[in-house]
Amino acid sequence: MPIDASAALAAEPRRAEIGWDHKDVQLYHLGLGAGTPATDPDELRYTLESRLQVLPCFATVAGAGTAAFGGMGAPGIDVDLAAVLHAGQTVRVHRPIPVTGRAVQTSKVAAVYDKGKAAVIVLRTEASDDDGPLWTNDAEIFVRGEGGFGGERGPSDRLTVPERAPDRTVERRIREDQALLYRLSGDWNPLHADPAFAKLAGFDRPILHGLCTYGMTLKAVTDTLLEGDVSRITAYRTRFAGVVFPGETLRIRMWTGDGRVQVTVTAVERDDAPVLADTLVEHS
């Protein structure tokens, strides 16, 4: 079998030293659409080094984007990357991420689930610095054609959309060049830049990175409901439900609860086609 779940789960974590500074943080935020209007004081906290704070989803690109797929080379994992989809992402921060830092990041396979016709691999990366744990990332990787090995099916994390109007709805326009800017933070997949490659993958033009939409959504929730204070965020998870294209508009619906915000994200121009689902921001 291309996936040997026992070997993958028993493998020693991979260890890497990573570092970042204010330029990495600013570039990441700009890739999410921060800085419009450029002189808005609320935007300067994402773009100006003297006022800078760090969105927790920066953890997905710290160290040039190794967090999402850092464990795909683990023993027991030998799959066709053409059959791989990034199905979901969770970030849990243990304290605010510093603007400049160095950390030790470990990557391992935390779980392998058998979905019948497919497998889901949970890749976990944890980062710590001299002051202790910083963040934990879980990337859920869907691998077509690799199920049926008799493993556990795994939990269902689906969220029921509340049967009431959202507490807040905002729209965020995706710039035509946004994928080109976002990819400079470490995801060089030509699917997001090269029209010829995108056509080979079945799209008529390049698509936006799912993790870019993920970051744009967290920024929108932070600015709309958390007074722009990223230090209040403790965890953030989503399921990637569909693609979105540069030039389109995200419609972000939010329902507030006790220490949590439930979110759905759709593409306005395609009749509210789903983009992110089962999305939850936990906060203090």
Secondary structure as GFF3:
##gff-version 3
##sequence-region A 1 284
A	DSSP	alpha_helix	5	10	.	.	.	ID=ss1
A	DSSP	beta_strand	14	20	.	.	.	ID=ss2
A	DSSP	alpha_helix	22	31	.	.	.	ID=ss3
A	DSSP	alpha_helix	41	47	.	.	.	ID=ss4
A	DSSP	three_ten_helix	49	51	.	.	.	ID=ss5
A	DSSP	three_ten_helix	56	60	.	.	.	ID=ss6
A	DSSP	alpha_helix	62	65	.	.	.	ID=ss7
A	DSSP	three_ten_helix	81	83	.	.	.	ID=ss8
A	DSSP	beta_strand	84	93	.	.	.	ID=ss9
A	DSSP	beta_strand	101	114	.	.	.	ID=ss10
A	DSSP	beta_strand	118	129	.	.	.	ID=ss11
A	DSSP	beta_strand	132	144	.	.	.	ID=ss12
A	DSSP	beta_strand	168	173	.	.	.	ID=ss13
A	DSSP	alpha_helix	178	182	.	.	.	ID=ss14
A	DSSP	three_ten_helix	183	185	.	.	.	ID=ss15
A	DSSP	three_ten_helix	190	192	.	.	.	ID=ss16
A	DSSP	alpha_helix	195	200	.	.	.	ID=ss17
A	DSSP	alpha_helix	210	225	.	.	.	ID=ss18
A	DSSP	three_ten_helix	230	232	.	.	.	ID=ss19
A	DSSP	beta_strand	233	240	.	.	.	ID=ss20
A	DSSP	beta_strand	249	257	.	.	.	ID=ss21
A	DSSP	beta_strand	260	267	.	.	.	ID=ss22
A	DSSP	three_ten_helix	268	270	.	.	.	ID=ss23
A	DSSP	beta_strand	273	283	.	.	.	ID=ss24
###
